[in-house]
């Protein structure tokens, strides 16, 4: 159970629930001892030839009354036990999900490139659910079992040590059986959970790309693939269930064997006069049967613990991953927006592909820098380094003269607004998607941002306007509309640094001109970096750099680059010619 040690901090956090549950369980189990004792005394009353019939009836009636009272009291304390321990497990489930989600937010970009979304979702849902079964029902029934065993065995020993010894003969067999089966359950449970993650990842990817599936007419192929994965999942689950199915019958068999021993050995002892009252045999049978459910639950509890261990192991794998980008500075400083690259070289750690080589440039606060270059020349990488999604291999990225690792990470990112080329919108209203950049934005601010992004007229044409609910990832909008809503989201954030990653690629030339005109006004006194393939988005910038072979091949203003008669001039002439 070493993987489950991670949960000990939560048991300590909710120690009052935990210890209170144990105390309540002890009280409940002690009270349950009285019912068999009263029943045994009732049988002894029936055997007593010296008592009158009415006296026997009165004694039995009184015993029945107390049996009912003690049973109700024990039931009430059992209810309190569940309230204490099961509620504790829900608190732990809540905390564990938050811990995992927080860890997911901290992990770096390469982590998400190397892990599938479906698998991440499965660990925070299915695996946490399995762990909750351990912290709740498994803990509760384990405590209940051990305490019941303790109080029942002590009571049995007080009554008859010899009969107690014979009654416990089947227990070593039980222990061995639980050990062997639990080991097998752990192996099969881990295999089932791993397969379930694969199935979850496949279905999540298929549903996310359903338009591609339909467009290519491969529905049947995807159906066959998910059918095969479901078949594997079924087989692994059946394999697990078959092992679990052995517990119940064998538990009952061993309990039945104990009952037979009590009847046989107890009967001989009564005949021989070793025990004085036949009611003792009845008490022992009732005590043994009080152990039926706890003993039978051992299999179920063992299964839950093994499944929880397998799930917690999968969770721990991610919790142990250290993010490559860490916040090492607690103090925050105002950011003005000066950006400097000093001989920056960067290679992506997951692919080993070099994206930048000795890149240097400087942007003053309030200036606009345009970056052009061929596909894969490292343009987007520059934006990733500014917002510190990655750290450089060599050289420095400076914000206001301070290297990015020496900034408070969260303050840095808070002061940067990024518009990615592949716009990501949430399944929410258009207004809330724009407000993502500013939580407390007013409707007027939302509409002004949308107007600047030249998307307001599209939004008001929708039946519900800004209250229109978007499909997942904004699938109900066109590519250009998604990009413009992303621009509105960045504008409304009102921060000193704006990063635009080829975010006008899906709009026509006229719309682009309108947006650029609006952006020029809204980005005054803000540092803006525009990655683009279009000259029209670049020639009004204060500075322009051209990347080639991961290096700065050309830099300057529009007029200076035209004079160089290089890549920029050739691109300018081609695009102007095509526009005409």
TAWOZI-V789198 format. One record per backbone hydrogen bond with DSSP energy under -0.5 kcal/mol. NH is the residue of the N-H (numbers start at 0). CO is the residue of the C=O. Records with the same first field share a line. If there is no record, write none. Layout:
NH = CO + CO
This chain:
3 = 0
4 = 1
5 = 2
6 = 3
7 = 4
8 = 5
9 = 6
10 = 6
11 = 7
12 = 8
13 = 9
14 = 11
17 = 13
18 = 14
19 = 15
20 = 16
21 = 17
22 = 18
23 = 19
24 = 20
25 = 21
26 = 22
27 = 23
28 = 24
29 = 25
30 = 26
31 = 27
32 = 28 + 29
33 = 30
34 = 31
35 = 31
36 = 32
37 = 33
38 = 34
39 = 35
40 = 36
41 = 37
42 = 38
43 = 39
44 = 40
45 = 41
46 = 42
47 = 43 + 44
48 = 46
50 = 47
55 = 51
56 = 52
57 = 53
58 = 54
59 = 55
60 = 56
61 = 57
62 = 58
63 = 59
64 = 60
65 = 61
66 = 62
67 = 63
68 = 64
69 = 65
70 = 66
71 = 67
72 = 68
73 = 69
74 = 70
75 = 71
76 = 72
77 = 73
78 = 74
79 = 75
80 = 76
81 = 77
82 = 78
83 = 79
84 = 80
85 = 81
86 = 81 + 82
87 = 83
88 = 84
89 = 85
90 = 86
91 = 87
92 = 88
93 = 89
94 = 90
95 = 91
96 = 92
97 = 93
98 = 94
99 = 95
100 = 96
101 = 97
102 = 98
103 = 99
104 = 100
105 = 101
106 = 102
108 = 388
110 = 107
111 = 107 + 108
112 = 108
113 = 109
114 = 110
119 = 115
120 = 116
121 = 117
122 = 118
123 = 119
124 = 120
126 = 121
128 = 124
129 = 125
130 = 126
131 = 127
132 = 128
133 = 129 + 130
134 = 130
135 = 131
137 = 132
138 = 133
139 = 135
140 = 136
141 = 137
142 = 138
143 = 139
144 = 140
145 = 141
146 = 142
147 = 143
148 = 144
149 = 145
150 = 146
151 = 147
152 = 148
153 = 149
154 = 150
155 = 151
156 = 152
157 = 153
158 = 154
159 = 155
163 = 159
164 = 160
165 = 161
166 = 162
167 = 163
168 = 165
169 = 166
170 = 167
171 = 168
173 = 169
174 = 170
175 = 171
176 = 172
177 = 173
178 = 174
179 = 175
180 = 176
181 = 177
182 = 178
183 = 179
184 = 180
185 = 181
186 = 182
187 = 183
188 = 184
189 = 185
190 = 186
191 = 187
192 = 188
193 = 189
194 = 190
195 = 191
196 = 192
197 = 193
198 = 194
199 = 195
200 = 196
201 = 197
202 = 198
203 = 199
204 = 200
205 = 201
206 = 202
207 = 203
208 = 204
209 = 206
211 = 208
212 = 208
213 = 209
214 = 210
215 = 211
216 = 213
217 = 212
221 = 217
222 = 218
223 = 219
224 = 220
225 = 221
226 = 222
227 = 223
228 = 224
229 = 225
230 = 226
231 = 227
232 = 228
233 = 229
234 = 230
235 = 231
236 = 232
237 = 233
238 = 234
239 = 235
240 = 236
241 = 237
242 = 238
243 = 239
244 = 240
245 = 242
246 = 243
247 = 243
248 = 244
249 = 245
250 = 246
251 = 247
252 = 248
253 = 249
254 = 250
255 = 251
256 = 252
257 = 253
258 = 254
259 = 255
260 = 256
261 = 257
262 = 258
263 = 259
264 = 260
265 = 260 + 261
266 = 262
267 = 263
268 = 264
269 = 265
270 = 266
271 = 267
272 = 268 + 269
273 = 268
274 = 268
279 = 276
280 = 277
281 = 277
282 = 278
283 = 279
284 = 280
285 = 281
286 = 282
287 = 283
288 = 284
289 = 285
290 = 286 + 287
291 = 288
292 = 288
293 = 289
294 = 290
295 = 291
296 = 292
297 = 293 + 294
298 = 294 + 295
299 = 295
300 = 296
301 = 297
302 = 298
303 = 299
304 = 300
305 = 301
306 = 302
307 = 303
308 = 304
309 = 305
310 = 306
311 = 307
312 = 308
313 = 309
314 = 310
315 = 311
316 = 312
317 = 313 + 314
318 = 314
319 = 315
320 = 317
325 = 323
327 = 325
335 = 333
338 = 362
339 = 397
340 = 360
341 = 339 + 395
342 = 340
343 = 358
344 = 393
345 = 355
347 = 352
351 = 347
354 = 345
355 = 345
356 = 549
358 = 343
360 = 340
362 = 338
366 = 363
368 = 527
369 = 542
370 = 529
371 = 544
373 = 546
376 = 373
381 = 377 + 378
382 = 378
383 = 379
384 = 380
385 = 381
386 = 382
387 = 384
388 = 383
389 = 383
392 = 344
393 = 344
395 = 341
397 = 339 + 395
398 = 401
399 = 337 + 397
401 = 398
403 = 396
405 = 402
406 = 403
411 = 407
412 = 408
413 = 409
414 = 410
415 = 412
416 = 496
418 = 498
419 = 417
422 = 420
424 = 422
427 = 425
429 = 467
430 = 465
432 = 428
433 = 429
434 = 430
435 = 431
436 = 433
437 = 434
440 = 437
445 = 441
446 = 442
447 = 443
448 = 444
449 = 445
450 = 446
451 = 447
452 = 448
453 = 450
454 = 449
455 = 449
458 = 454
459 = 455
460 = 457
461 = 457 + 458
464 = 461
466 = 463
467 = 464
469 = 427
472 = 424
473 = 470
474 = 471
476 = 473
481 = 477
482 = 478
483 = 479
484 = 480
485 = 481
486 = 482
487 = 483
488 = 484
489 = 485
490 = 486
491 = 487
492 = 488
493 = 489 + 490
496 = 414
497 = 526
498 = 416
499 = 497 + 528
500 = 418 + 498
501 = 499 + 530
504 = 501
506 = 503
511 = 507
512 = 508
513 = 509
514 = 510
515 = 511
516 = 512
517 = 513
518 = 514
519 = 515
520 = 516
521 = 517
522 = 518
523 = 520
525 = 522
526 = 495
527 = 366 + 525
528 = 497
529 = 368
530 = 499 + 528
531 = 370 + 529
536 = 533
537 = 534
538 = 534
540 = 537
541 = 367
542 = 367
543 = 555
544 = 369
545 = 553
546 = 371
547 = 550
550 = 547
552 = 545 + 550
553 = 545
555 = 543
560 = 556
561 = 557
562 = 558
563 = 559
564 = 560 + 561
565 = 560
569 = 565
570 = 566
571 = 567
572 = 568
573 = 569
574 = 570
575 = 571
576 = 572
577 = 573
578 = 574
579 = 575
